[in-house]
């Protein structure tokens, strides 16, 4: 039995076209929103003035000529500290599947 090795050379234009499809944008957007919902469901609160509020979560979905991208952001000055302490974004990534 012989094995023949071949190199795979992807067509970059074809891949770029796939990465900007409207269906992909919709899918990635829905996944980002599910992650945001999971973060909000955790009920982590931060101080706002004299009261405590749920940490605000912002979702942005952008399409560039190269790809579609989504960001889920803890939109508060304490967002990095909250992520360092609770790891809530990392823990919520399973909600995207």
Secondary structure, DSSP 8 states (H G I E B T S, - for coil): -----------HHHHHHHTT-HHHHHHHHHHHHHHHHHHHHTT-EEEETTEEEE--EEEEEEE-SS-EEEEEEE-STTHHHHHHHH-HHHHGGGGG-
